Amino acid sequence: MADGTVRERRSEWDTHGGQWEYRVLRIPPTTSGGDARRLLTDEAEYGRWELARLRLYAGGERRVWLRRKIIRVRSTLTETLG
């Protein structure tokens, strides 16, 4: 930059850390594509997870980052019952 200042860049991955819950799955290279797909479909359907990132490594291992929104519940009981 012209004025010599360094601007900090933060990706969407970093900035939404407080609003999302993350889970990392390691899928071994011996797992077939169909089985991996079934596993991720089950996680999405029953656990309400969505795919955030997927990495395929040279040895064939897959690492999958799943995320789901953190739902904060606010109490509606402001008065005491009595």
PyMOL Python script that loads the backbone (N, CA, C, O; Angstrom):
from pymol import cmd

cmd.read_pdbstr("""\
ATOM      1  N   MET A   1       0.833  -1.180   0.000  1.00  0.00           N
ATOM      2  CA  MET A   1       0.000   0.000   0.000  1.00  0.00           C
ATOM      3  C   MET A   1       0.878   1.244   0.000  1.00  0.00           C
ATOM      4  O   MET A   1       2.024   1.215   0.450  1.00  0.00           O
ATOM      5  N   ALA A   2       0.326   2.321  -0.507  1.00  0.00           N
ATOM      6  CA  ALA A   2       1.099   3.538  -0.685  1.00  0.00           C
ATOM      7  C   ALA A   2       1.513   4.174   0.643  1.00  0.00           C
ATOM      8  O   ALA A   2       2.620   4.702   0.746  1.00  0.00           O
ATOM      9  N   ASP A   3       0.664   4.135   1.640  1.00  0.00           N
ATOM     10  CA  ASP A   3       0.975   4.814   2.899  1.00  0.00           C
ATOM     11  C   ASP A   3       1.765   3.931   3.871  1.00  0.00           C
ATOM     12  O   ASP A   3       2.099   4.388   4.964  1.00  0.00           O
ATOM     13  N   GLY A   4       2.067   2.706   3.515  1.00  0.00           N
ATOM     14  CA  GLY A   4       2.898   1.846   4.336  1.00  0.00           C
ATOM     15  C   GLY A   4       2.157   1.062   5.406  1.00  0.00           C
ATOM     16  O   GLY A   4       2.778   0.289   6.136  1.00  0.00           O
ATOM     17  N   THR A   5       0.861   1.239   5.518  1.00  0.00           N
ATOM     18  CA  THR A   5       0.113   0.481   6.518  1.00  0.00           C
ATOM     19  C   THR A   5      -0.233  -0.899   5.966  1.00  0.00           C
ATOM     20  O   THR A   5      -0.361  -1.094   4.757  1.00  0.00           O
ATOM     21  N   VAL A   6      -0.376  -1.823   6.864  1.00  0.00           N
ATOM     22  CA  VAL A   6      -0.732  -3.187   6.479  1.00  0.00           C
ATOM     23  C   VAL A   6      -2.166  -3.421   6.910  1.00  0.00           C
ATOM     24  O   VAL A   6      -2.509  -3.255   8.081  1.00  0.00           O
ATOM     25  N   ARG A   7      -2.987  -3.802   5.974  1.00  0.00           N
ATOM     26  CA  ARG A   7      -4.387  -4.068   6.280  1.00  0.00           C
ATOM     27  C   ARG A   7      -4.542  -5.556   6.566  1.00  0.00           C
ATOM     28  O   ARG A   7      -4.101  -6.397   5.783  1.00  0.00           O
ATOM     29  N   GLU A   8      -5.160  -5.869   7.675  1.00  0.00           N
ATOM     30  CA  GLU A   8      -5.380  -7.263   8.049  1.00  0.00           C
ATOM     31  C   GLU A   8      -6.573  -7.810   7.279  1.00  0.00           C
ATOM     32  O   GLU A   8      -7.656  -7.226   7.300  1.00  0.00           O
ATOM     33  N   ARG A   9      -6.369  -8.935   6.598  1.00  0.00           N
ATOM     34  CA  ARG A   9      -7.463  -9.582   5.871  1.00  0.00           C
ATOM     35  C   ARG A   9      -7.928 -10.781   6.658  1.00  0.00           C
ATOM     36  O   ARG A   9      -7.127 -11.602   7.106  1.00  0.00           O
ATOM     37  N   ARG A  10      -9.225 -10.872   6.820  1.00  0.00           N
ATOM     38  CA  ARG A  10      -9.813 -12.016   7.505  1.00  0.00           C
ATOM     39  C   ARG A  10     -10.815 -12.644   6.562  1.00  0.00           C
ATOM     40  O   ARG A  10     -11.655 -11.962   5.976  1.00  0.00           O
ATOM     41  N   SER A  11     -10.715 -13.932   6.426  1.00  0.00           N
ATOM     42  CA  SER A  11     -11.646 -14.626   5.546  1.00  0.00           C
ATOM     43  C   SER A  11     -12.978 -14.825   6.249  1.00  0.00           C
ATOM     44  O   SER A  11     -13.098 -14.639   7.460  1.00  0.00           O
ATOM     45  N   GLU A  12     -13.969 -15.204   5.464  1.00  0.00           N
ATOM     46  CA  GLU A  12     -15.292 -15.500   6.036  1.00  0.00           C
ATOM     47  C   GLU A  12     -15.173 -16.634   7.047  1.00  0.00           C
ATOM     48  O   GLU A  12     -15.904 -16.672   8.037  1.00  0.00           O
ATOM     49  N   TRP A  13     -14.253 -17.552   6.793  1.00  0.00           N
ATOM     50  CA  TRP A  13     -14.022 -18.688   7.679  1.00  0.00           C
ATOM     51  C   TRP A  13     -13.675 -18.198   9.085  1.00  0.00           C
ATOM     52  O   TRP A  13     -14.159 -18.763  10.065  1.00  0.00           O
ATOM     53  N   ASP A  14     -12.855 -17.166   9.201  1.00  0.00           N
ATOM     54  CA  ASP A  14     -12.423 -16.666  10.501  1.00  0.00           C
ATOM     55  C   ASP A  14     -13.463 -15.775  11.160  1.00  0.00           C
ATOM     56  O   ASP A  14     -13.652 -15.845  12.375  1.00  0.00           O
ATOM     57  N   THR A  15     -14.137 -14.944  10.389  1.00  0.00           N
ATOM     58  CA  THR A  15     -14.990 -13.927  10.986  1.00  0.00           C
ATOM     59  C   THR A  15     -16.287 -14.483  11.537  1.00  0.00           C
ATOM     60  O   THR A  15     -16.890 -13.850  12.403  1.00  0.00           O
ATOM     61  N   HIS A  16     -16.742 -15.632  11.078  1.00  0.00           N
ATOM     62  CA  HIS A  16     -18.001 -16.186  11.563  1.00  0.00           C
ATOM     63  C   HIS A  16     -17.790 -17.269  12.618  1.00  0.00           C
ATOM     64  O   HIS A  16     -18.686 -18.078  12.859  1.00  0.00           O
ATOM     65  N   GLY A  17     -16.629 -17.292  13.243  1.00  0.00           N
ATOM     66  CA  GLY A  17     -16.331 -18.325  14.221  1.00  0.00           C
ATOM     67  C   GLY A  17     -17.265 -18.349  15.408  1.00  0.00           C
ATOM     68  O   GLY A  17     -17.496 -19.413  15.982  1.00  0.00           O
ATOM     69  N   GLY A  18     -17.812 -17.203  15.796  1.00  0.00           N
ATOM     70  CA  GLY A  18     -18.689 -17.158  16.942  1.00  0.00           C
ATOM     71  C   GLY A  18     -20.120 -17.570  16.643  1.00  0.00           C
ATOM     72  O   GLY A  18     -20.886 -17.820  17.573  1.00  0.00           O
ATOM     73  N   GLN A  19     -20.500 -17.649  15.386  1.00  0.00           N
ATOM     74  CA  GLN A  19     -21.876 -17.958  15.033  1.00  0.00           C
ATOM     75  C   GLN A  19     -22.059 -19.389  14.562  1.00  0.00           C
ATOM     76  O   GLN A  19     -23.192 -19.838  14.390  1.00  0.00           O
ATOM     77  N   TRP A  20     -20.990 -20.103  14.354  1.00  0.00           N
ATOM     78  CA  TRP A  20     -21.045 -21.456  13.814  1.00  0.00           C
ATOM     79  C   TRP A  20     -20.333 -22.432  14.732  1.00  0.00           C
ATOM     80  O   TRP A  20     -19.368 -22.076  15.408  1.00  0.00           O
ATOM     81  N   GLU A  21     -20.811 -23.650  14.749  1.00  0.00           N
ATOM     82  CA  GLU A  21     -20.160 -24.748  15.444  1.00  0.00           C
ATOM     83  C   GLU A  21     -19.535 -25.616  14.354  1.00  0.00           C
ATOM     84  O   GLU A  21     -20.191 -25.927  13.361  1.00  0.00           O
ATOM     85  N   TYR A  22     -18.278 -26.007  14.531  1.00  0.00           N
ATOM     86  CA  TYR A  22     -17.568 -26.763  13.506  1.00  0.00           C
ATOM     87  C   TYR A  22     -17.250 -28.175  13.984  1.00  0.00           C
ATOM     88  O   TYR A  22     -17.074 -28.429  15.176  1.00  0.00           O
ATOM     89  N   ARG A  23     -17.184 -29.066  13.034  1.00  0.00           N
ATOM     90  CA  ARG A  23     -16.821 -30.458  13.300  1.00  0.00           C
ATOM     91  C   ARG A  23     -15.952 -30.942  12.153  1.00  0.00           C
ATOM     92  O   ARG A  23     -16.286 -30.715  10.990  1.00  0.00           O
ATOM     93  N   VAL A  24     -14.841 -31.606  12.460  1.00  0.00           N
ATOM     94  CA  VAL A  24     -13.930 -32.088  11.436  1.00  0.00           C
ATOM     95  C   VAL A  24     -14.003 -33.607  11.383  1.00  0.00           C
ATOM     96  O   VAL A  24     -13.850 -34.281  12.402  1.00  0.00           O
ATOM     97  N   LEU A  25     -14.236 -34.138  10.193  1.00  0.00           N
ATOM     98  CA  LEU A  25     -14.260 -35.582   9.978  1.00  0.00           C
ATOM     99  C   LEU A  25     -13.064 -35.977   9.138  1.00  0.00           C
ATOM    100  O   LEU A  25     -12.721 -35.294   8.173  1.00  0.00           O
ATOM    101  N   ARG A  26     -12.431 -37.078   9.505  1.00  0.00           N
ATOM    102  CA  ARG A  26     -11.345 -37.630   8.711  1.00  0.00           C
ATOM    103  C   ARG A  26     -11.854 -38.914   8.080  1.00  0.00           C
ATOM    104  O   ARG A  26     -12.227 -39.853   8.783  1.00  0.00           O
ATOM    105  N   ILE A  27     -11.869 -38.954   6.771  1.00  0.00           N
ATOM    106  CA  ILE A  27     -12.361 -40.117   6.052  1.00  0.00           C
ATOM    107  C   ILE A  27     -11.151 -40.808   5.429  1.00  0.00           C
ATOM    108  O   ILE A  27     -10.462 -40.216   4.598  1.00  0.00           O
ATOM    109  N   PRO A  28     -10.886 -42.055   5.821  1.00  0.00           N
ATOM    110  CA  PRO A  28      -9.692 -42.752   5.324  1.00  0.00           C
ATOM    111  C   PRO A  28      -9.785 -43.051   3.826  1.00  0.00           C
ATOM    112  O   PRO A  28     -10.878 -43.077   3.262  1.00  0.00           O
ATOM    113  N   PRO A  29      -8.639 -43.275   3.190  1.00  0.00           N
ATOM    114  CA  PRO A  29      -8.615 -43.531   1.746  1.00  0.00           C
ATOM    115  C   PRO A  29      -9.311 -44.836   1.351  1.00  0.00           C
ATOM    116  O   PRO A  29      -9.672 -45.015   0.187  1.00  0.00           O
ATOM    117  N   THR A  30      -9.497 -45.730   2.289  1.00  0.00           N
ATOM    118  CA  THR A  30     -10.147 -47.007   1.972  1.00  0.00           C
ATOM    119  C   THR A  30     -11.660 -46.877   1.861  1.00  0.00           C
ATOM    120  O   THR A  30     -12.320 -47.808   1.398  1.00  0.00           O
ATOM    121  N   THR A  31     -12.226 -45.744   2.275  1.00  0.00           N
ATOM    122  CA  THR A  31     -13.668 -45.528   2.202  1.00  0.00           C
ATOM    123  C   THR A  31     -14.040 -45.151   0.768  1.00  0.00           C
ATOM    124  O   THR A  31     -13.419 -44.272   0.171  1.00  0.00           O
ATOM    125  N   SER A  32     -15.041 -45.809   0.228  1.00  0.00           N
ATOM    126  CA  SER A  32     -15.462 -45.522  -1.145  1.00  0.00           C
ATOM    127  C   SER A  32     -16.178 -44.174  -1.204  1.00  0.00           C
ATOM    128  O   SER A  32     -16.628 -43.652  -0.184  1.00  0.00           O
ATOM    129  N   GLY A  33     -16.276 -43.626  -2.398  1.00  0.00           N
ATOM    130  CA  GLY A  33     -16.957 -42.344  -2.586  1.00  0.00           C
ATOM    131  C   GLY A  33     -18.420 -42.420  -2.199  1.00  0.00           C
ATOM    132  O   GLY A  33     -18.958 -41.479  -1.615  1.00  0.00           O
ATOM    133  N   GLY A  34     -19.073 -43.534  -2.521  1.00  0.00           N
ATOM    134  CA  GLY A  34     -20.485 -43.701  -2.168  1.00  0.00           C
ATOM    135  C   GLY A  34     -20.708 -43.747  -0.667  1.00  0.00           C
ATOM    136  O   GLY A  34     -21.661 -43.164  -0.151  1.00  0.00           O
ATOM    137  N   ASP A  35     -19.808 -44.454   0.036  1.00  0.00           N
ATOM    138  CA  ASP A  35     -19.922 -44.524   1.500  1.00  0.00           C
ATOM    139  C   ASP A  35     -19.672 -43.156   2.140  1.00  0.00           C
ATOM    140  O   ASP A  35     -20.355 -42.779   3.092  1.00  0.00           O
ATOM    141  N   ALA A  36     -18.697 -42.420   1.618  1.00  0.00           N
ATOM    142  CA  ALA A  36     -18.413 -41.080   2.145  1.00  0.00           C
ATOM    143  C   ALA A  36     -19.605 -40.163   1.901  1.00  0.00           C
ATOM    144  O   ALA A  36     -19.970 -39.377   2.775  1.00  0.00           O
ATOM    145  N   ARG A  37     -20.207 -40.255   0.737  1.00  0.00           N
ATOM    146  CA  ARG A  37     -21.377 -39.446   0.411  1.00  0.00           C
ATOM    147  C   ARG A  37     -22.544 -39.763   1.340  1.00  0.00           C
ATOM    148  O   ARG A  37     -23.245 -38.866   1.807  1.00  0.00           O
ATOM    149  N   ARG A  38     -22.739 -41.056   1.600  1.00  0.00           N
ATOM    150  CA  ARG A  38     -23.814 -41.481   2.504  1.00  0.00           C
ATOM    151  C   ARG A  38     -23.584 -40.943   3.920  1.00  0.00           C
ATOM    152  O   ARG A  38     -24.516 -40.473   4.573  1.00  0.00           O
ATOM    153  N   LEU A  39     -22.349 -41.017   4.379  1.00  0.00           N
ATOM    154  CA  LEU A  39     -21.998 -40.511   5.705  1.00  0.00           C
ATOM    155  C   LEU A  39     -22.304 -39.020   5.812  1.00  0.00           C
ATOM    156  O   LEU A  39     -22.915 -38.578   6.785  1.00  0.00           O
ATOM    157  N   LEU A  40     -21.882 -38.244   4.812  1.00  0.00           N
ATOM    158  CA  LEU A  40     -22.102 -36.800   4.847  1.00  0.00           C
ATOM    159  C   LEU A  40     -23.577 -36.446   4.708  1.00  0.00           C
ATOM    160  O   LEU A  40     -24.045 -35.475   5.303  1.00  0.00           O
ATOM    161  N   THR A  41     -24.308 -37.232   3.924  1.00  0.00           N
ATOM    162  CA  THR A  41     -25.748 -37.014   3.781  1.00  0.00           C
ATOM    163  C   THR A  41     -26.462 -37.246   5.107  1.00  0.00           C
ATOM    164  O   THR A  41     -27.343 -36.473   5.483  1.00  0.00           O
ATOM    165  N   ASP A  42     -26.087 -38.301   5.813  1.00  0.00           N
ATOM    166  CA  ASP A  42     -26.687 -38.579   7.124  1.00  0.00           C
ATOM    167  C   ASP A  42     -26.388 -37.460   8.116  1.00  0.00           C
ATOM    168  O   ASP A  42     -27.267 -37.040   8.869  1.00  0.00           O
ATOM    169  N   GLU A  43     -25.138 -36.977   8.115  1.00  0.00           N
ATOM    170  CA  GLU A  43     -24.779 -35.889   9.026  1.00  0.00           C
ATOM    171  C   GLU A  43     -25.593 -34.640   8.721  1.00  0.00           C
ATOM    172  O   GLU A  43     -26.024 -33.935   9.634  1.00  0.00           O
ATOM    173  N   ALA A  44     -25.802 -34.367   7.441  1.00  0.00           N
ATOM    174  CA  ALA A  44     -26.555 -33.173   7.054  1.00  0.00           C
ATOM    175  C   ALA A  44     -28.037 -33.312   7.401  1.00  0.00           C
ATOM    176  O   ALA A  44     -28.663 -32.373   7.892  1.00  0.00           O
ATOM    177  N   GLU A  45     -28.577 -34.485   7.142  1.00  0.00           N
ATOM    178  CA  GLU A  45     -30.007 -34.677   7.330  1.00  0.00           C
ATOM    179  C   GLU A  45     -30.404 -34.764   8.798  1.00  0.00           C
ATOM    180  O   GLU A  45     -31.369 -34.126   9.219  1.00  0.00           O
ATOM    181  N   TYR A  46     -29.672 -35.542   9.571  1.00  0.00           N
ATOM    182  CA  TYR A  46     -30.058 -35.792  10.961  1.00  0.00           C
ATOM    183  C   TYR A  46     -29.367 -34.880  11.962  1.00  0.00           C
ATOM    184  O   TYR A  46     -29.920 -34.599  13.025  1.00  0.00           O
ATOM    185  N   GLY A  47     -28.176 -34.418  11.641  1.00  0.00           N
ATOM    186  CA  GLY A  47     -27.445 -33.568  12.576  1.00  0.00           C
ATOM    187  C   GLY A  47     -27.500 -32.099  12.226  1.00  0.00           C
ATOM    188  O   GLY A  47     -26.967 -31.264  12.956  1.00  0.00           O
ATOM    189  N   ARG A  48     -28.150 -31.768  11.097  1.00  0.00           N
ATOM    190  CA  ARG A  48     -28.260 -30.384  10.624  1.00  0.00           C
ATOM    191  C   ARG A  48     -26.910 -29.758  10.330  1.00  0.00           C
ATOM    192  O   ARG A  48     -26.742 -28.552  10.511  1.00  0.00           O
ATOM    193  N   TRP A  49     -25.942 -30.550   9.879  1.00  0.00           N
ATOM    194  CA  TRP A  49     -24.625 -30.053   9.507  1.00  0.00           C
ATOM    195  C   TRP A  49     -24.634 -29.720   8.022  1.00  0.00           C
ATOM    196  O   TRP A  49     -25.373 -30.324   7.245  1.00  0.00           O
ATOM    197  N   GLU A  50     -23.808 -28.758   7.637  1.00  0.00           N
ATOM    198  CA  GLU A  50     -23.618 -28.447   6.228  1.00  0.00           C
ATOM    199  C   GLU A  50     -22.125 -28.448   5.925  1.00  0.00           C
ATOM    200  O   GLU A  50     -21.299 -28.239   6.813  1.00  0.00           O
ATOM    201  N   LEU A  51     -21.795 -28.682   4.676  1.00  0.00           N
ATOM    202  CA  LEU A  51     -20.404 -28.766   4.263  1.00  0.00           C
ATOM    203  C   LEU A  51     -19.792 -27.371   4.227  1.00  0.00           C
ATOM    204  O   LEU A  51     -20.308 -26.471   3.563  1.00  0.00           O
ATOM    205  N   ALA A  52     -18.684 -27.204   4.950  1.00  0.00           N
ATOM    206  CA  ALA A  52     -17.983 -25.922   4.956  1.00  0.00           C
ATOM    207  C   ALA A  52     -16.721 -26.003   4.112  1.00  0.00           C
ATOM    208  O   ALA A  52     -16.403 -25.063   3.383  1.00  0.00           O
ATOM    209  N   ARG A  53     -15.997 -27.115   4.202  1.00  0.00           N
ATOM    210  CA  ARG A  53     -14.739 -27.267   3.463  1.00  0.00           C
ATOM    211  C   ARG A  53     -14.430 -28.745   3.325  1.00  0.00           C
ATOM    212  O   ARG A  53     -14.727 -29.542   4.215  1.00  0.00           O
ATOM    213  N   LEU A  54     -13.831 -29.101   2.198  1.00  0.00           N
ATOM    214  CA  LEU A  54     -13.407 -30.475   1.979  1.00  0.00           C
ATOM    215  C   LEU A  54     -12.015 -30.448   1.390  1.00  0.00           C
ATOM    216  O   LEU A  54     -11.753 -29.694   0.453  1.00  0.00           O
ATOM    217  N   ARG A  55     -11.124 -31.251   1.921  1.00  0.00           N
ATOM    218  CA  ARG A  55      -9.761 -31.336   1.411  1.00  0.00           C
ATOM    219  C   ARG A  55      -9.443 -32.778   1.098  1.00  0.00           C
ATOM    220  O   ARG A  55      -9.734 -33.672   1.892  1.00  0.00           O
ATOM    221  N   LEU A  56      -8.844 -33.008  -0.058  1.00  0.00           N
ATOM    222  CA  LEU A  56      -8.383 -34.330  -0.462  1.00  0.00           C
ATOM    223  C   LEU A  56      -6.864 -34.303  -0.435  1.00  0.00           C
ATOM    224  O   LEU A  56      -6.242 -33.488  -1.116  1.00  0.00           O
ATOM    225  N   TYR A  57      -6.266 -35.192   0.350  1.00  0.00           N
ATOM    226  CA  TYR A  57      -4.818 -35.214   0.508  1.00  0.00           C
ATOM    227  C   TYR A  57      -4.193 -36.229  -0.444  1.00  0.00           C
ATOM    228  O   TYR A  57      -4.884 -37.087  -0.992  1.00  0.00           O
ATOM    229  N   ALA A  58      -2.894 -36.125  -0.632  1.00  0.00           N
ATOM    230  CA  ALA A  58      -2.162 -36.943  -1.607  1.00  0.00           C
ATOM    231  C   ALA A  58      -2.322 -38.434  -1.344  1.00  0.00           C
ATOM    232  O   ALA A  58      -2.386 -39.210  -2.297  1.00  0.00           O
ATOM    233  N   GLY A  59      -2.388 -38.851  -0.116  1.00  0.00           N
ATOM    234  CA  GLY A  59      -2.531 -40.262   0.209  1.00  0.00           C
ATOM    235  C   GLY A  59      -3.939 -40.798  -0.002  1.00  0.00           C
ATOM    236  O   GLY A  59      -4.168 -42.003   0.100  1.00  0.00           O
ATOM    237  N   GLY A  60      -4.876 -39.914  -0.294  1.00  0.00           N
ATOM    238  CA  GLY A  60      -6.256 -40.331  -0.507  1.00  0.00           C
ATOM    239  C   GLY A  60      -7.177 -40.021   0.656  1.00  0.00           C
ATOM    240  O   GLY A  60      -8.390 -40.205   0.553  1.00  0.00           O
ATOM    241  N   GLU A  61      -6.615 -39.552   1.763  1.00  0.00           N
ATOM    242  CA  GLU A  61      -7.454 -39.213   2.915  1.00  0.00           C
ATOM    243  C   GLU A  61      -8.262 -37.953   2.605  1.00  0.00           C
ATOM    244  O   GLU A  61      -7.758 -37.020   1.980  1.00  0.00           O
ATOM    245  N   ARG A  62      -9.499 -37.938   3.043  1.00  0.00           N
ATOM    246  CA  ARG A  62     -10.352 -36.759   2.913  1.00  0.00           C
ATOM    247  C   ARG A  62     -10.559 -36.172   4.300  1.00  0.00           C
ATOM    248  O   ARG A  62     -10.799 -36.896   5.266  1.00  0.00           O
ATOM    249  N   ARG A  63     -10.463 -34.875   4.384  1.00  0.00           N
ATOM    250  CA  ARG A  63     -10.772 -34.190   5.633  1.00  0.00           C
ATOM    251  C   ARG A  63     -11.925 -33.236   5.331  1.00  0.00           C
ATOM    252  O   ARG A  63     -11.848 -32.416   4.417  1.00  0.00           O
ATOM    253  N   VAL A  64     -12.985 -33.359   6.110  1.00  0.00           N
ATOM    254  CA  VAL A  64     -14.213 -32.622   5.849  1.00  0.00           C
ATOM    255  C   VAL A  64     -14.537 -31.751   7.053  1.00  0.00           C
ATOM    256  O   VAL A  64     -14.567 -32.233   8.185  1.00  0.00           O
ATOM    257  N   TRP A  65     -14.780 -30.462   6.806  1.00  0.00           N
ATOM    258  CA  TRP A  65     -15.206 -29.545   7.839  1.00  0.00           C
ATOM    259  C   TRP A  65     -16.700 -29.320   7.660  1.00  0.00           C
ATOM    260  O   TRP A  65     -17.154 -28.866   6.609  1.00  0.00           O
ATOM    261  N   LEU A  66     -17.455 -29.645   8.705  1.00  0.00           N
ATOM    262  CA  LEU A  66     -18.893 -29.427   8.694  1.00  0.00           C
ATOM    263  C   LEU A  66     -19.198 -28.291   9.655  1.00  0.00           C
ATOM    264  O   LEU A  66     -18.480 -28.084  10.634  1.00  0.00           O
ATOM    265  N   ARG A  67     -20.257 -27.561   9.375  1.00  0.00           N
ATOM    266  CA  ARG A  67     -20.646 -26.486  10.278  1.00  0.00           C
ATOM    267  C   ARG A  67     -22.158 -26.475  10.431  1.00  0.00           C
ATOM    268  O   ARG A  67     -22.898 -26.928   9.557  1.00  0.00           O
ATOM    269  N   ARG A  68     -22.595 -25.943  11.571  1.00  0.00           N
ATOM    270  CA  ARG A  68     -24.018 -25.700  11.782  1.00  0.00           C
ATOM    271  C   ARG A  68     -24.151 -24.454  12.629  1.00  0.00           C
ATOM    272  O   ARG A  68     -23.281 -24.129  13.438  1.00  0.00           O
ATOM    273  N   LYS A  69     -25.228 -23.784  12.431  1.00  0.00           N
ATOM    274  CA  LYS A  69     -25.472 -22.525  13.118  1.00  0.00           C
ATOM    275  C   LYS A  69     -25.740 -22.786  14.597  1.00  0.00           C
ATOM    276  O   LYS A  69     -26.445 -23.730  14.954  1.00  0.00           O
ATOM    277  N   ILE A  70     -25.178 -21.952  15.435  1.00  0.00           N
ATOM    278  CA  ILE A  70     -25.435 -22.027  16.869  1.00  0.00           C
ATOM    279  C   ILE A  70     -26.713 -21.258  17.131  1.00  0.00           C
ATOM    280  O   ILE A  70     -26.821 -20.080  16.792  1.00  0.00           O
ATOM    281  N   ILE A  71     -27.666 -21.921  17.727  1.00  0.00           N
ATOM    282  CA  ILE A  71     -28.952 -21.304  18.029  1.00  0.00           C
ATOM    283  C   ILE A  71     -28.953 -20.914  19.498  1.00  0.00           C
ATOM    284  O   ILE A  71     -28.891 -21.768  20.383  1.00  0.00           O
ATOM    285  N   ARG A  72     -29.022 -19.642  19.737  1.00  0.00           N
ATOM    286  CA  ARG A  72     -29.044 -19.146  21.113  1.00  0.00           C
ATOM    287  C   ARG A  72     -30.497 -18.928  21.521  1.00  0.00           C
ATOM    288  O   ARG A  72     -31.244 -18.216  20.850  1.00  0.00           O
ATOM    289  N   VAL A  73     -30.878 -19.545  22.615  1.00  0.00           N
ATOM    290  CA  VAL A  73     -32.249 -19.453  23.089  1.00  0.00           C
ATOM    291  C   VAL A  73     -32.307 -18.461  24.236  1.00  0.00           C
ATOM    292  O   VAL A  73     -31.557 -18.572  25.205  1.00  0.00           O
ATOM    293  N   ARG A  74     -33.189 -17.507  24.121  1.00  0.00           N
ATOM    294  CA  ARG A  74     -33.361 -16.501  25.163  1.00  0.00           C
ATOM    295  C   ARG A  74     -34.544 -16.917  26.029  1.00  0.00           C
ATOM    296  O   ARG A  74     -35.588 -17.310  25.509  1.00  0.00           O
ATOM    297  N   SER A  75     -34.390 -16.836  27.317  1.00  0.00           N
ATOM    298  CA  SER A  75     -35.447 -17.220  28.243  1.00  0.00           C
ATOM    299  C   SER A  75     -36.635 -16.273  28.131  1.00  0.00           C
ATOM    300  O   SER A  75     -36.466 -15.058  28.032  1.00  0.00           O
ATOM    301  N   THR A  76     -37.828 -16.837  28.147  1.00  0.00           N
ATOM    302  CA  THR A  76     -39.045 -16.023  28.120  1.00  0.00           C
ATOM    303  C   THR A  76     -39.674 -15.905  29.501  1.00  0.00           C
ATOM    304  O   THR A  76     -40.710 -15.262  29.665  1.00  0.00           O
ATOM    305  N   LEU A  77     -39.048 -16.524  30.490  1.00  0.00           N
ATOM    306  CA  LEU A  77     -39.564 -16.483  31.863  1.00  0.00           C
ATOM    307  C   LEU A  77     -38.956 -15.307  32.602  1.00  0.00           C
ATOM    308  O   LEU A  77     -37.972 -15.467  33.324  1.00  0.00           O
ATOM    309  N   THR A  78     -39.530 -14.137  32.431  1.00  0.00           N
ATOM    310  CA  THR A  78     -38.973 -12.946  33.080  1.00  0.00           C
ATOM    311  C   THR A  78     -39.568 -12.711  34.462  1.00  0.00           C
ATOM    312  O   THR A  78     -38.938 -12.069  35.302  1.00  0.00           O
ATOM    313  N   GLU A  79     -40.758 -13.215  34.708  1.00  0.00           N
ATOM    314  CA  GLU A  79     -41.361 -13.053  36.035  1.00  0.00           C
ATOM    315  C   GLU A  79     -41.413 -14.403  36.717  1.00  0.00           C
ATOM    316  O   GLU A  79     -41.419 -15.446  36.063  1.00  0.00           O
ATOM    317  N   THR A  80     -41.449 -14.372  38.004  1.00  0.00           N
ATOM    318  CA  THR A  80     -41.564 -15.622  38.748  1.00  0.00           C
ATOM    319  C   THR A  80     -43.012 -16.050  38.799  1.00  0.00           C
ATOM    320  O   THR A  80     -43.915 -15.221  38.908  1.00  0.00           O
ATOM    321  N   LEU A  81     -43.223 -17.315  38.720  1.00  0.00           N
ATOM    322  CA  LEU A  81     -44.572 -17.854  38.807  1.00  0.00           C
ATOM    323  C   LEU A  81     -44.945 -18.035  40.263  1.00  0.00           C
ATOM    324  O   LEU A  81     -44.121 -18.504  41.048  1.00  0.00           O
ATOM    325  N   GLY A  82     -46.136 -17.687  40.641  1.00  0.00           N
ATOM    326  CA  GLY A  82     -46.449 -17.883  42.031  1.00  0.00           C
ATOM    327  C   GLY A  82     -47.788 -17.492  42.348  1.00  0.00           C
ATOM    328  O   GLY A  82     -48.206 -17.600  43.500  1.00  0.00           O
TER     329      GLY A  82
END
""", "prot")
cmd.dss("prot")
cmd.show_as("cartoon", "prot")
cmd.util.cbc("prot")
cmd.orient("prot")
